[in-house]
Amino acid sequence: MKNLIHKCIKCSVSFKFSTASEINRFNRADYRCTECYREYNKQYRKRIGKNSARNKQHALKSIYGISLQDYNSMLIKQNYKCAICNQKPLDVGRKKLAVDHCHDTGVIRGLLCSNCNSALGSMKDNITSLISAISYLEGSNE
């Protein structure tokens, strides 16, 4: 079991973890008290906000193996719309289309809005479940 009392590396105050999530949050040696942690995160968000394109590019490459150019090409090919519902995200500047991929093979299928992406995820990409959902919806229109 980890020692639950630590010393903040910023302000030197001793503190105790109060929840399991706090213990998980501090899995490195650079422990910070709650106040210093909040300030650190605030400054970190300011720093990375300036490099959001670089961060997006890094995330796309590390998670999906595609470049920002690949993502933008897919956006253009889909006319900036979701591949399922054919709708543009409500706030295109802030809410981007998600990269949809097969979790078994890693193959990228397209870009989806958050609603469609969540729907597929909720159905665990199971075609039988999706067909059953369609049948259910068609039957309820009678």
Buried (B, 14 or more C-beta within 10 A) or exposed (E): EEEEEBEBEBEEEEBEBEEEEBEEEBEEEEBBBEEBBEBBEEEEEEEEEEEEEEEEBEEBBEEBEBEBEBBEEBBEEBEBBBBBEEEBBEEEEEEBBBBBBEEEEEEBBBBBBBEBBEBBEEBEBEEEEBEEBEEEEEEEEE
